[in-house]
């Protein structure tokens, strides 16, 4: 494969960090308020399923960034889903 | 670049569809209930920012799937964010 310029990879890395770690404040908010009514269960189930498939895709193509970002996102989403099922 | 087997690309395609279209039921739920209190504004702002960076990344590397998936996701997220600011 051709390698992209460093600036391109930095933008991709920042994108991956944001779309992964953004679920931490959502999880912390639920832990604080114990309220999850406004979160769509269908949306979060479909999102977690999709992130799980991205993880499988990353394993199949051997991409460490895809594997790492989606593994962390999936953990955070499973935490949010378990809180939703507990408090919802 | 090397092409992955069709089954691998189908898994990636299903992953992209799920992580894109999952935000439709969340947007529809908000339109129905007019309640967004439990959604973390920081989480959705960071997520939308990250998806915007994925879109830039897709444009820089010339990847139609990355561009298309993130453009649709960004539109749905901007809808959710504007509903959050309106009803929140």
Backbone of each chain as nested JSON, in Angstrom:
{
  "chains": [
    {"id": "A", "residues": [
      {"number": 1, "name": "UNK", "atoms": {"N": [0.828, -1.197, 0.0], "CA": [0.0, 0.0, 0.0], "C": [0.87, 1.257, 0.0]}},
      {"number": 2, "name": "UNK", "atoms": {"N": [0.291, 2.36, -0.473], "CA": [0.988, 3.645, -0.442], "C": [0.756, 4.302, 0.921]}},
      {"number": 3, "name": "UNK", "atoms": {"N": [1.773, 4.932, 1.447], "CA": [1.603, 5.618, 2.727], "C": [1.166, 7.067, 2.495]}},
      {"number": 4, "name": "UNK", "atoms": {"N": [0.214, 7.536, 3.302], "CA": [-0.243, 8.918, 3.201], "C": [0.747, 9.821, 3.928]}},
      {"number": 5, "name": "UNK", "atoms": {"N": [0.728, 11.133, 3.64], "CA": [1.595, 12.06, 4.373], "C": [1.272, 12.029, 5.867]}},
      {"number": 6, "name": "UNK", "atoms": {"N": [2.25, 12.416, 6.672], "CA": [2.091, 12.386, 8.127], "C": [0.893, 13.212, 8.578]}},
      {"number": 7, "name": "UNK", "atoms": {"N": [0.676, 14.391, 7.935], "CA": [-0.445, 15.249, 8.341], "C": [-1.772, 14.523, 8.15]}},
      {"number": 8, "name": "UNK", "atoms": {"N": [-1.89, 13.746, 7.068], "CA": [-3.109, 12.971, 6.828], "C": [-3.313, 11.938, 7.927]}},
      {"number": 9, "name": "UNK", "atoms": {"N": [-2.225, 11.247, 8.298], "CA": [-2.337, 10.217, 9.343], "C": [-2.647, 10.839, 10.699]}},
      {"number": 10, "name": "UNK", "atoms": {"N": [-2.148, 12.071, 10.945], "CA": [-2.458, 12.755, 12.205], "C": [-3.951, 13.103, 12.268]}},
      {"number": 11, "name": "UNK", "atoms": {"N": [-4.517, 13.521, 11.133], "CA": [-5.951, 13.823, 11.089], "C": [-6.759, 12.553, 11.343]}},
      {"number": 12, "name": "UNK", "atoms": {"N": [-6.344, 11.444, 10.723], "CA": [-7.011, 10.161, 10.965], "C": [-6.898, 9.729, 12.418]}},
      {"number": 13, "name": "UNK", "atoms": {"N": [-5.731, 9.963, 13.006], "CA": [-5.527, 9.596, 14.414], "C": [-6.384, 10.424, 15.348]}},
      {"number": 14, "name": "UNK", "atoms": {"N": [-6.472, 11.735, 15.065], "CA": [-7.321, 12.608, 15.88], "C": [-8.784, 12.208, 15.725]}},
      {"number": 15, "name": "UNK", "atoms": {"N": [-9.2, 11.858, 14.507], "CA": [-10.565, 11.4, 14.261], "C": [-10.855, 10.143, 15.078]}},
      {"number": 16, "name": "UNK", "atoms": {"N": [-9.934, 9.187, 15.045], "CA": [-10.116, 7.921, 15.766], "C": [-10.2, 8.171, 17.269]}},
      {"number": 17, "name": "UNK", "atoms": {"N": [-9.325, 9.057, 17.795], "CA": [-9.345, 9.367, 19.233], "C": [-10.697, 9.962, 19.64]}},
      {"number": 18, "name": "UNK", "atoms": {"N": [-11.189, 10.934, 18.838], "CA": [-12.444, 11.612, 19.181], "C": [-13.633, 10.657, 19.124]}},
      {"number": 19, "name": "UNK", "atoms": {"N": [-13.729, 9.859, 18.039], "CA": [-14.904, 8.989, 17.893], "C": [-14.835, 7.782, 18.828]}},
      {"number": 20, "name": "UNK", "atoms": {"N": [-13.69, 7.588, 19.468], "CA": [-13.564, 6.501, 20.455], "C": [-13.841, 7.026, 21.859]}},
      {"number": 21, "name": "UNK", "atoms": {"N": [-13.1, 8.082, 22.244], "CA": [-13.149, 8.549, 23.638], "C": [-14.387, 9.389, 23.943]}},
      {"number": 22, "name": "UNK", "atoms": {"N": [-15.125, 9.83, 22.902], "CA": [-16.331, 10.638, 23.137], "C": [-17.362, 9.881, 23.967]}},
      {"number": 23, "name": "UNK", "atoms": {"N": [-17.31, 8.538, 23.97], "CA": [-18.323, 7.764, 24.72], "C": [-18.047, 7.712, 26.212]}},
      {"number": 24, "name": "UNK", "atoms": {"N": [-16.85, 8.172, 26.597], "CA": [-16.524, 8.229, 28.025], "C": [-17.41, 9.259, 28.748]}},
      {"number": 25, "name": "UNK", "atoms": {"N": [-17.528, 10.533, 28.248], "CA": [-18.427, 11.471, 28.942], "C": [-19.888, 11.005, 28.944]}},
      {"number": 26, "name": "UNK", "atoms": {"N": [-20.331, 10.274, 27.891], "CA": [-21.707, 9.765, 27.913], "C": [-21.877, 8.733, 29.033]}},
      {"number": 27, "name": "UNK", "atoms": {"N": [-20.892, 7.834, 29.166], "CA": [-20.959, 6.821, 30.222], "C": [-20.915, 7.485, 31.601]}},
      {"number": 28, "name": "UNK", "atoms": {"N": [-20.032, 8.486, 31.768], "CA": [-19.902, 9.162, 33.067], "C": [-21.179, 9.917, 33.42]}},
      {"number": 29, "name": "UNK", "atoms": {"N": [-21.822, 10.52, 32.393], "CA": [-23.07, 11.247, 32.639], "C": [-24.147, 10.288, 33.172]}},
      {"number": 30, "name": "UNK", "atoms": {"N": [-24.223, 9.084, 32.574], "CA": [-25.223, 8.101, 33.022], "C": [-24.919, 7.637, 34.442]}},
      {"number": 31, "name": "UNK", "atoms": {"N": [-23.624, 7.424, 34.734], "CA": [-23.252, 7.0, 36.086], "C": [-23.647, 8.056, 37.107]}},
      {"number": 32, "name": "UNK", "atoms": {"N": [-23.577, 9.348, 36.678], "CA": [-23.872, 10.452, 37.598], "C": [-25.384, 10.607, 37.777]}},
      {"number": 33, "name": "UNK", "atoms": {"N": [-26.132, 10.572, 36.663], "CA": [-27.57, 10.866, 36.738], "C": [-28.431, 9.615, 36.898]}},
      {"number": 34, "name": "UNK", "atoms": {"N": [-27.904, 8.453, 36.499], "CA": [-28.672, 7.198, 36.465], "C": [-29.915, 7.312, 35.596]}},
      {"number": 35, "name": "UNK", "atoms": {"N": [-29.841, 8.18, 34.569], "CA": [-30.962, 8.368, 33.642], "C": [-30.512, 8.018, 32.222]}},
      {"number": 36, "name": "UNK", "atoms": {"N": [-31.279, 7.164, 31.549], "CA": [-30.905, 6.774, 30.178], "C": [-32.11, 6.781, 29.241]}},
      {"number": 37, "name": "UNK", "atoms": {"N": [-33.23, 7.33, 29.717], "CA": [-34.486, 7.231, 28.966], "C": [-34.383, 7.787, 27.547]}},
      {"number": 38, "name": "UNK", "atoms": {"N": [-33.626, 8.894, 27.381], "CA": [-33.591, 9.567, 26.083], "C": [-32.645, 8.897, 25.08]}},
      {"number": 39, "name": "UNK", "atoms": {"N": [-31.873, 7.898, 25.536], "CA": [-31.007, 7.169, 24.608], "C": [-31.832, 6.081, 23.923]}},
      {"number": 40, "name": "UNK", "atoms": {"N": [-31.779, 6.051, 22.594], "CA": [-32.504, 5.041, 21.824], "C": [-31.793, 3.694, 21.953]}},
      {"number": 41, "name": "UNK", "atoms": {"N": [-32.501, 2.696, 22.533], "CA": [-31.901, 1.363, 22.699], "C": [-31.553, 0.768, 21.334]}},
      {"number": 42, "name": "UNK", "atoms": {"N": [-32.457, 0.941, 20.356], "CA": [-32.204, 0.407, 19.001], "C": [-30.935, 1.036, 18.427]}},
      {"number": 43, "name": "UNK", "atoms": {"N": [-30.795, 2.37, 18.592], "CA": [-29.626, 3.054, 18.042], "C": [-28.336, 2.514, 18.655]}},
      {"number": 44, "name": "UNK", "atoms": {"N": [-28.305, 2.376, 19.998], "CA": [-27.073, 1.934, 20.648], "C": [-26.779, 0.458, 20.392]}},
      {"number": 45, "name": "UNK", "atoms": {"N": [-27.852, -0.38, 20.258], "CA": [-27.634, -1.786, 19.903], "C": [-27.05, -1.891, 18.495]}},
      {"number": 46, "name": "UNK", "atoms": {"N": [-27.633, -1.13, 17.547], "CA": [-27.146, -1.17, 16.164], "C": [-25.724, -0.619, 16.093]}},
      {"number": 47, "name": "UNK", "atoms": {"N": [-25.457, 0.455, 16.857], "CA": [-24.123, 1.051, 16.855], "C": [-23.092, 0.063, 17.41]}},
      {"number": 48, "name": "UNK", "atoms": {"N": [-23.432, -0.577, 18.542], "CA": [-22.508, -1.551, 19.132], "C": [-22.293, -2.729, 18.176]}},
      {"number": 49, "name": "UNK", "atoms": {"N": [-23.371, -3.188, 17.51], "CA": [-23.234, -4.27, 16.529], "C": [-22.32, -3.858, 15.381]}},
      {"number": 50, "name": "UNK", "atoms": {"N": [-22.498, -2.621, 14.903], "CA": [-21.658, -2.125, 13.817], "C": [-20.2, -2.008, 14.239]}},
      {"number": 51, "name": "UNK", "atoms": {"N": [-19.965, -1.5, 15.457], "CA": [-18.583, -1.377, 15.952], "C": [-17.959, -2.763, 16.117]}},
      {"number": 52, "name": "UNK", "atoms": {"N": [-18.772, -3.751, 16.558], "CA": [-18.288, -5.133, 16.648], "C": [-17.867, -5.659, 15.277]}},
      {"number": 53, "name": "UNK", "atoms": {"N": [-18.658, -5.326, 14.237], "CA": [-18.301, -5.75, 12.873], "C": [-17.046, -5.036, 12.373]}},
      {"number": 54, "name": "UNK", "atoms": {"N": [-16.879, -3.733, 12.735], "CA": [-15.631, -3.021, 12.395], "C": [-14.434, -3.721, 13.042]}},
      {"number": 55, "name": "UNK", "atoms": {"N": [-14.62, -4.22, 14.266], "CA": [-13.544, -4.935, 14.976], "C": [-13.183, -6.208, 14.208]}},
      {"number": 56, "name": "UNK", "atoms": {"N": [-14.211, -6.976, 13.776], "CA": [-13.971, -8.19, 12.975], "C": [-13.254, -7.826, 11.675]}},
      {"number": 57, "name": "UNK", "atoms": {"N": [-13.731, -6.725, 11.034], "CA": [-13.11, -6.261, 9.788], "C": [-11.635, -5.919, 10.015]}},
      {"number": 58, "name": "UNK", "atoms": {"N": [-11.342, -5.22, 11.109], "CA": [-9.963, -4.87, 11.431], "C": [-9.089, -6.101, 11.625]}},
      {"number": 59, "name": "UNK", "atoms": {"N": [-9.657, -7.128, 12.292], "CA": [-8.906, -8.376, 12.49], "C": [-8.651, -9.056, 11.145]}},
      {"number": 60, "name": "UNK", "atoms": {"N": [-9.661, -9.043, 10.251], "CA": [-9.527, -9.714, 8.951], "C": [-8.498, -9.032, 8.052]}},
      {"number": 61, "name": "UNK", "atoms": {"N": [-8.439, -7.675, 8.118], "CA": [-7.469, -6.982, 7.247], "C": [-6.161, -6.703, 7.993]}},
      {"number": 62, "name": "UNK", "atoms": {"N": [-6.109, -7.086, 9.289], "CA": [-4.867, -6.932, 10.049], "C": [-4.487, -5.497, 10.317]}},
      {"number": 63, "name": "UNK", "atoms": {"N": [-5.501, -4.623, 10.572], "CA": [-5.213, -3.211, 10.825], "C": [-5.266, -2.906, 12.318]}},
      {"number": 64, "name": "UNK", "atoms": {"N": [-4.098, -2.664, 12.903], "CA": [-4.018, -2.378, 14.34], "C": [-4.856, -1.15, 14.725]}},
      {"number": 65, "name": "UNK", "atoms": {"N": [-4.799, -0.009, 13.966], "CA": [-5.624, 1.145, 14.363], "C": [-7.12, 0.827, 14.365]}},
      {"number": 66, "name": "UNK", "atoms": {"N": [-7.606, 0.094, 13.341], "CA": [-9.036, -0.252, 13.282], "C": [-9.399, -1.165, 14.453]}},
      {"number": 67, "name": "UNK", "atoms": {"N": [-8.531, -2.139, 14.758], "CA": [-8.782, -3.06, 15.869], "C": [-8.819, -2.292, 17.19]}},
      {"number": 68, "name": "UNK", "atoms": {"N": [-7.798, -1.47, 17.445], "CA": [-7.667, -0.791, 18.736], "C": [-8.822, 0.185, 18.967]}},
      {"number": 69, "name": "UNK", "atoms": {"N": [-9.111, 1.039, 17.955], "CA": [-10.157, 2.05, 18.122], "C": [-11.505, 1.383, 18.386]}},
      {"number": 70, "name": "UNK", "atoms": {"N": [-11.812, 0.321, 17.628], "CA": [-13.131, -0.293, 17.761], "C": [-13.233, -1.166, 19.003]}},
      {"number": 71, "name": "UNK", "atoms": {"N": [-12.131, -1.743, 19.462], "CA": [-12.166, -2.52, 20.708], "C": [-12.496, -1.603, 21.887]}},
      {"number": 72, "name": "UNK", "atoms": {"N": [-11.836, -0.433, 21.945], "CA": [-12.093, 0.502, 23.049], "C": [-13.517, 1.052, 22.96]}},
      {"number": 73, "name": "UNK", "atoms": {"N": [-13.954, 1.43, 21.737], "CA": [-15.313, 1.949, 21.553], "C": [-16.34, 0.899, 21.972]}},
      {"number": 74, "name": "UNK", "atoms": {"N": [-16.111, -0.363, 21.573], "CA": [-17.066, -1.431, 21.911], "C": [-17.168, -1.609, 23.422]}},
      {"number": 75, "name": "UNK", "atoms": {"N": [-16.04, -1.551, 24.129], "CA": [-16.075, -1.666, 25.589], "C": [-16.916, -0.549, 26.204]}},
      {"number": 76, "name": "UNK", "atoms": {"N": [-16.683, 0.695, 25.745], "CA": [-17.446, 1.828, 26.286], "C": [-18.942, 1.679, 25.971]}},
      {"number": 77, "name": "UNK", "atoms": {"N": [-19.256, 1.218, 24.747], "CA": [-20.662, 1.06, 24.352], "C": [-21.336, -0.056, 25.142]}},
      {"number": 78, "name": "UNK", "atoms": {"N": [-20.615, -1.149, 25.409], "CA": [-21.196, -2.228, 26.206], "C": [-21.46, -1.729, 27.625]}},
      {"number": 79, "name": "UNK", "atoms": {"N": [-20.589, -0.847, 28.118], "CA": [-20.826, -0.228, 29.421], "C": [-22.085, 0.632, 29.393]}},
      {"number": 80, "name": "UNK", "atoms": {"N": [-22.235, 1.468, 28.355], "CA": [-23.419, 2.325, 28.225], "C": [-24.681, 1.475, 28.089]}},
      {"number": 81, "name": "UNK", "atoms": {"N": [-24.608, 0.396, 27.285], "CA": [-25.784, -0.468, 27.097], "C": [-26.169, -1.174, 28.401]}},
      {"number": 82, "name": "UNK", "atoms": {"N": [-25.176, -1.609, 29.179], "CA": [-25.514, -2.298, 30.433], "C": [-26.125, -1.309, 31.421]}},
      {"number": 83, "name": "UNK", "atoms": {"N": [-25.656, -0.047, 31.409], "CA": [-26.278, 0.989, 32.257], "C": [-27.697, 1.299, 31.788]}},
      {"number": 84, "name": "UNK", "atoms": {"N": [-27.888, 1.32, 30.458], "CA": [-29.223, 1.566, 29.896], "C": [-30.196, 0.464, 30.331]}},
      {"number": 85, "name": "UNK", "atoms": {"N": [-29.742, -0.789, 30.286], "CA": [-30.605, -1.915, 30.678], "C": [-30.857, -1.888, 32.188]}},
      {"number": 86, "name": "UNK", "atoms": {"N": [-29.902, -1.369, 32.943], "CA": [-30.033, -1.332, 34.409], "C": [-30.956, -0.196, 34.871]}},
      {"number": 87, "name": "UNK", "atoms": {"N": [-30.766, 1.014, 34.27], "CA": [-31.502, 2.188, 34.746], "C": [-32.696, 2.551, 33.85]}},
      {"number": 88, "name": "UNK", "atoms": {"N": [-32.785, 1.912, 32.652], "CA": [-33.709, 2.408, 31.612], "C": [-35.174, 2.08, 31.821]}}
    ]},
    {"id": "B", "residues": [
      {"number": 1, "name": "UNK", "atoms": {"N": [-2.745, -1.109, -3.7], "CA": [-3.123, -1.822, -2.482], "C": [-3.6, -3.232, -2.821]}},
      {"number": 2, "name": "UNK", "atoms": {"N": [-3.558, -4.123, -1.853], "CA": [-4.094, -5.472, -2.04], "C": [-5.591, -5.443, -1.75]}},
      {"number": 3, "name": "UNK", "atoms": {"N": [-6.356, -6.169, -2.532], "CA": [-7.786, -6.235, -2.272], "C": [-8.095, -7.386, -1.325]}},
      {"number": 4, "name": "UNK", "atoms": {"N": [-9.002, -7.119, -0.374], "CA": [-9.419, -8.16, 0.562], "C": [-10.458, -9.034, -0.12]}},
      {"number": 5, "name": "UNK", "atoms": {"N": [-10.687, -10.265, 0.383], "CA": [-11.746, -11.112, -0.158], "C": [-13.099, -10.42, -0.051]}},
      {"number": 6, "name": "UNK", "atoms": {"N": [-14.033, -10.824, -0.913], "CA": [-15.361, -10.208, -0.939], "C": [-16.044, -10.3, 0.419]}},
      {"number": 7, "name": "UNK", "atoms": {"N": [-15.886, -11.456, 1.11], "CA": [-16.55, -11.631, 2.409], "C": [-16.067, -10.573, 3.4]}},
      {"number": 8, "name": "UNK", "atoms": {"N": [-14.773, -10.249, 3.355], "CA": [-14.216, -9.216, 4.238], "C": [-14.838, -7.857, 3.917]}},
      {"number": 9, "name": "UNK", "atoms": {"N": [-14.948, -7.553, 2.622], "CA": [-15.522, -6.257, 2.233], "C": [-17.01, -6.18, 2.58]}},
      {"number": 10, "name": "UNK", "atoms": {"N": [-17.716, -7.318, 2.53], "CA": [-19.132, -7.332, 2.912], "C": [-19.284, -7.041, 4.407]}},
      {"number": 11, "name": "UNK", "atoms": {"N": [-18.367, -7.599, 5.212], "CA": [-18.401, -7.33, 6.659], "C": [-18.13, -5.849, 6.919]}},
      {"number": 12, "name": "UNK", "atoms": {"N": [-17.156, -5.288, 6.22], "CA": [-16.873, -3.855, 6.353], "C": [-18.057, -3.003, 5.918]}},
      {"number": 13, "name": "UNK", "atoms": {"N": [-18.716, -3.425, 4.842], "CA": [-19.882, -2.688, 4.354], "C": [-21.037, -2.737, 5.345]}},
      {"number": 14, "name": "UNK", "atoms": {"N": [-21.273, -3.914, 5.934], "CA": [-22.334, -4.046, 6.933], "C": [-22.006, -3.204, 8.161]}},
      {"number": 15, "name": "UNK", "atoms": {"N": [-20.732, -3.197, 8.564], "CA": [-20.291, -2.376, 9.697], "C": [-20.563, -0.902, 9.41]}},
      {"number": 16, "name": "UNK", "atoms": {"N": [-20.21, -0.445, 8.21], "CA": [-20.394, 0.966, 7.846], "C": [-21.879, 1.33, 7.833]}},
      {"number": 17, "name": "UNK", "atoms": {"N": [-22.72, 0.434, 7.277], "CA": [-24.163, 0.697, 7.243], "C": [-24.724, 0.847, 8.655]}},
      {"number": 18, "name": "UNK", "atoms": {"N": [-24.335, -0.094, 9.549], "CA": [-24.873, -0.071, 10.92], "C": [-24.416, 1.167, 11.682]}},
      {"number": 19, "name": "UNK", "atoms": {"N": [-23.115, 1.493, 11.618], "CA": [-22.613, 2.626, 12.413], "C": [-23.02, 3.972, 11.807]}},
      {"number": 20, "name": "UNK", "atoms": {"N": [-23.586, 3.941, 10.602], "CA": [-24.092, 5.171, 9.979], "C": [-25.583, 5.341, 10.26]}},
      {"number": 21, "name": "UNK", "atoms": {"N": [-26.36, 4.292, 9.898], "CA": [-27.82, 4.413, 9.954], "C": [-28.382, 4.279, 11.368]}},
      {"number": 22, "name": "UNK", "atoms": {"N": [-27.562, 3.798, 12.332], "CA": [-28.04, 3.644, 13.714], "C": [-28.503, 4.981, 14.293]}},
      {"number": 23, "name": "UNK", "atoms": {"N": [-28.009, 6.114, 13.765], "CA": [-28.372, 7.42, 14.338], "C": [-29.736, 7.902, 13.891]}},
      {"number": 24, "name": "UNK", "atoms": {"N": [-30.311, 7.201, 12.904], "CA": [-31.662, 7.543, 12.463], "C": [-32.689, 7.263, 13.571]}},
      {"number": 25, "name": "UNK", "atoms": {"N": [-32.701, 6.038, 14.182], "CA": [-33.669, 5.825, 15.281], "C": [-33.462, 6.782, 16.459]}},
      {"number": 26, "name": "UNK", "atoms": {"N": [-32.197, 7.196, 16.727], "CA": [-31.986, 8.158, 17.823], "C": [-32.621, 9.5, 17.476]}},
      {"number": 27, "name": "UNK", "atoms": {"N": [-32.436, 9.94, 16.228], "CA": [-33.032, 11.216, 15.802], "C": [-34.557, 11.133, 15.834]}},
      {"number": 28, "name": "UNK", "atoms": {"N": [-35.109, 10.013, 15.364], "CA": [-36.575, 9.844, 15.338], "C": [-37.148, 9.807, 16.751]}},
      {"number": 29, "name": "UNK", "atoms": {"N": [-36.407, 9.172, 17.677], "CA": [-36.865, 9.117, 19.072], "C": [-36.964, 10.523, 19.659]}},
      {"number": 30, "name": "UNK", "atoms": {"N": [-35.958, 11.362, 19.356], "CA": [-35.966, 12.735, 19.883], "C": [-37.121, 13.536, 19.268]}},
      {"number": 31, "name": "UNK", "atoms": {"N": [-37.345, 13.347, 17.951], "CA": [-38.448, 14.048, 17.304], "C": [-39.782, 13.658, 17.932]}},
      {"number": 32, "name": "UNK", "atoms": {"N": [-39.88, 12.374, 18.371], "CA": [-41.127, 11.864, 18.954], "C": [-41.307, 12.376, 20.394]}},
      {"number": 33, "name": "UNK", "atoms": {"N": [-40.235, 12.304, 21.195], "CA": [-40.366, 12.606, 22.627], "C": [-40.021, 14.062, 22.968]}},
      {"number": 34, "name": "UNK", "atoms": {"N": [-39.238, 14.712, 22.108], "CA": [-38.712, 16.066, 22.374], "C": [-37.895, 16.13, 23.663]}},
      {"number": 35, "name": "UNK", "atoms": {"N": [-37.286, 14.993, 24.005], "CA": [-36.461, 14.92, 25.217], "C": [-35.033, 14.533, 24.84]}},
      {"number": 36, "name": "UNK", "atoms": {"N": [-34.045, 15.31, 25.311], "CA": [-32.639, 15.007, 24.981], "C": [-31.742, 15.127, 26.216]}},
      {"number": 37, "name": "UNK", "atoms": {"N": [-32.363, 15.241, 27.389], "CA": [-31.597, 15.527, 28.603], "C": [-30.487, 14.505, 28.871]}},
      {"number": 38, "name": "UNK", "atoms": {"N": [-30.785, 13.209, 28.588], "CA": [-29.83, 12.155, 28.944], "C": [-28.683, 12.014, 27.952]}},
      {"number": 39, "name": "UNK", "atoms": {"N": [-28.756, 12.733, 26.826], "CA": [-27.651, 12.693, 25.863], "C": [-26.575, 13.679, 26.318]}},
      {"number": 40, "name": "UNK", "atoms": {"N": [-25.334, 13.209, 26.417], "CA": [-24.222, 14.073, 26.815], "C": [-23.848, 14.999, 25.659]}},
      {"number": 41, "name": "UNK", "atoms": {"N": [-23.992, 16.32, 25.888], "CA": [-23.653, 17.286, 24.832], "C": [-22.181, 17.173, 24.45]}},
      {"number": 42, "name": "UNK", "atoms": {"N": [-21.303, 17.022, 25.468], "CA": [-19.861, 16.886, 25.196], "C": [-19.599, 15.664, 24.319]}},
      {"number": 43, "name": "UNK", "atoms": {"N": [-20.274, 14.53, 24.648], "CA": [-20.068, 13.306, 23.875], "C": [-20.462, 13.503, 22.42]}},
      {"number": 44, "name": "UNK", "atoms": {"N": [-21.658, 14.095, 22.181], "CA": [-22.129, 14.242, 20.806], "C": [-21.352, 15.302, 20.037]}},
      {"number": 45, "name": "UNK", "atoms": {"N": [-20.887, 16.36, 20.731], "CA": [-20.027, 17.35, 20.066], "C": [-18.701, 16.715, 19.65]}},
      {"number": 46, "name": "UNK", "atoms": {"N": [-18.089, 15.947, 20.586], "CA": [-16.811, 15.299, 20.281], "C": [-16.993, 14.264, 19.174]}},
      {"number": 47, "name": "UNK", "atoms": {"N": [-18.115, 13.53, 19.226], "CA": [-18.376, 12.515, 18.207], "C": [-18.547, 13.166, 16.833]}},
      {"number": 48, "name": "UNK", "atoms": {"N": [-19.332, 14.259, 16.78], "CA": [-19.542, 14.947, 15.503], "C": [-18.223, 15.524, 14.987]}},
      {"number": 49, "name": "UNK", "atoms": {"N": [-17.406, 16.086, 15.902], "CA": [-16.095, 16.601, 15.499], "C": [-15.213, 15.496, 14.928]}},
      {"number": 50, "name": "UNK", "atoms": {"N": [-15.236, 14.337, 15.591], "CA": [-14.443, 13.196, 15.125], "C": [-14.917, 12.702, 13.766]}},
      {"number": 51, "name": "UNK", "atoms": {"N": [-16.243, 12.614, 13.6], "CA": [-16.794, 12.164, 12.317], "C": [-16.442, 13.174, 11.21]}},
      {"number": 52, "name": "UNK", "atoms": {"N": [-16.451, 14.48, 11.557], "CA": [-16.031, 15.502, 10.608], "C": [-14.573, 15.305, 10.186]}},
      {"number": 53, "name": "UNK", "atoms": {"N": [-13.704, 14.945, 11.159], "CA": [-12.299, 14.68, 10.826], "C": [-12.148, 13.42, 9.978]}},
      {"number": 54, "name": "UNK", "atoms": {"N": [-12.992, 12.387, 10.253], "CA": [-12.968, 11.18, 9.396], "C": [-13.334, 11.549, 7.965]}},
      {"number": 55, "name": "UNK", "atoms": {"N": [-14.279, 12.481, 7.828], "CA": [-14.688, 12.93, 6.492], "C": [-13.516, 13.609, 5.776]}},
      {"number": 56, "name": "UNK", "atoms": {"N": [-12.803, 14.5, 6.5], "CA": [-11.609, 15.157, 5.932], "C": [-10.566, 14.105, 5.551]}},
      {"number": 57, "name": "UNK", "atoms": {"N": [-10.368, 13.133, 6.468], "CA": [-9.4, 12.051, 6.209], "C": [-9.78, 11.289, 4.939]}},
      {"number": 58, "name": "UNK", "atoms": {"N": [-11.076, 10.964, 4.803], "CA": [-11.548, 10.251, 3.613], "C": [-11.288, 11.037, 2.336]}},
      {"number": 59, "name": "UNK", "atoms": {"N": [-11.504, 12.369, 2.404], "CA": [-11.236, 13.221, 1.24], "C": [-9.741, 13.221, 0.907]}},
      {"number": 60, "name": "UNK", "atoms": {"N": [-8.888, 13.264, 1.964], "CA": [-7.439, 13.312, 1.746], "C": [-6.903, 12.017, 1.139]}},
      {"number": 61, "name": "UNK", "atoms": {"N": [-7.468, 10.862, 1.579], "CA": [-6.96, 9.591, 1.034], "C": [-7.79, 9.139, -0.169]}},
      {"number": 62, "name": "UNK", "atoms": {"N": [-8.858, 9.903, -0.501], "CA": [-9.657, 9.576, -1.674], "C": [-10.452, 8.295, -1.54]}},
      {"number": 63, "name": "UNK", "atoms": {"N": [-10.974, 8.031, -0.336], "CA": [-11.757, 6.81, -0.107], "C": [-13.251, 7.112, -0.132]}},
      {"number": 64, "name": "UNK", "atoms": {"N": [-13.925, 6.665, -1.193], "CA": [-15.364, 6.917, -1.326], "C": [-16.154, 6.325, -0.151]}},
      {"number": 65, "name": "UNK", "atoms": {"N": [-15.884, 5.066, 0.297], "CA": [-16.659, 4.534, 1.435], "C": [-16.502, 5.372, 2.701]}},
      {"number": 66, "name": "UNK", "atoms": {"N": [-15.268, 5.818, 3.007], "CA": [-15.041, 6.631, 4.215], "C": [-15.766, 7.969, 4.084]}},
      {"number": 67, "name": "UNK", "atoms": {"N": [-15.701, 8.569, 2.885], "CA": [-16.381, 9.848, 2.658], "C": [-17.895, 9.686, 2.809]}},
      {"number": 68, "name": "UNK", "atoms": {"N": [-18.464, 8.683, 2.126], "CA": [-19.92, 8.518, 2.098], "C": [-20.469, 8.206, 3.494]}},
      {"number": 69, "name": "UNK", "atoms": {"N": [-19.844, 7.231, 4.182], "CA": [-20.352, 6.825, 5.502], "C": [-20.303, 7.999, 6.474]}},
      {"number": 70, "name": "UNK", "atoms": {"N": [-19.185, 8.748, 6.471], "CA": [-19.041, 9.82, 7.452], "C": [-19.853, 11.059, 7.094]}},
      {"number": 71, "name": "UNK", "atoms": {"N": [-20.103, 11.284, 5.805], "CA": [-20.951, 12.411, 5.41], "C": [-22.386, 12.181, 5.9]}},
      {"number": 72, "name": "UNK", "atoms": {"N": [-22.895, 10.953, 5.702], "CA": [-24.267, 10.65, 6.15], "C": [-24.353, 10.694, 7.679]}},
      {"number": 73, "name": "UNK", "atoms": {"N": [-23.339, 10.101, 8.355], "CA": [-23.332, 10.11, 9.826], "C": [-23.296, 11.539, 10.346]}},
      {"number": 74, "name": "UNK", "atoms": {"N": [-22.457, 12.386, 9.726], "CA": [-22.339, 13.774, 10.185], "C": [-23.673, 14.507, 10.046]}},
      {"number": 75, "name": "UNK", "atoms": {"N": [-24.38, 14.283, 8.939], "CA": [-25.683, 14.922, 8.75], "C": [-26.654, 14.503, 9.86]}},
      {"number": 76, "name": "UNK", "atoms": {"N": [-26.704, 13.195, 10.156], "CA": [-27.608, 12.704, 11.207], "C": [-27.208, 13.283, 12.569]}},
      {"number": 77, "name": "UNK", "atoms": {"N": [-25.893, 13.356, 12.837], "CA": [-25.427, 13.888, 14.119], "C": [-25.713, 15.381, 14.25]}},
      {"number": 78, "name": "UNK", "atoms": {"N": [-25.565, 16.128, 13.148], "CA": [-25.883, 17.561, 13.207], "C": [-27.376, 17.739, 13.471]}},
      {"number": 79, "name": "UNK", "atoms": {"N": [-28.192, 16.84, 12.929], "CA": [-29.618, 16.863, 13.235], "C": [-29.879, 16.609, 14.709]}},
      {"number": 80, "name": "UNK", "atoms": {"N": [-29.232, 15.582, 15.263], "CA": [-29.398, 15.25, 16.684], "C": [-28.918, 16.412, 17.556]}},
      {"number": 81, "name": "UNK", "atoms": {"N": [-27.771, 17.004, 17.189], "CA": [-27.229, 18.12, 17.977], "C": [-28.154, 19.331, 17.934]}},
      {"number": 82, "name": "UNK", "atoms": {"N": [-28.749, 19.609, 16.768], "CA": [-29.633, 20.779, 16.697], "C": [-30.905, 20.52, 17.503]}},
      {"number": 83, "name": "UNK", "atoms": {"N": [-31.377, 19.254, 17.525], "CA": [-32.533, 18.912, 18.367], "C": [-32.17, 19.025, 19.847]}},
      {"number": 84, "name": "UNK", "atoms": {"N": [-30.944, 18.6, 20.188], "CA": [-30.464, 18.699, 21.575], "C": [-30.43, 20.168, 22.024]}},
      {"number": 85, "name": "UNK", "atoms": {"N": [-29.929, 21.039, 21.151], "CA": [-29.843, 22.457, 21.509], "C": [-31.237, 23.086, 21.581]}},
      {"number": 86, "name": "UNK", "atoms": {"N": [-32.177, 22.538, 20.803], "CA": [-33.535, 23.085, 20.771], "C": [-34.356, 22.635, 21.983]}},
      {"number": 87, "name": "UNK", "atoms": {"N": [-34.271, 21.335, 22.311], "CA": [-35.125, 20.775, 23.364], "C": [-34.382, 20.606, 24.696]}},
      {"number": 88, "name": "UNK", "atoms": {"N": [-33.029, 20.766, 24.703], "CA": [-32.215, 20.307, 25.84], "C": [-32.235, 21.193, 27.062]}}
    ]}
  ]
}
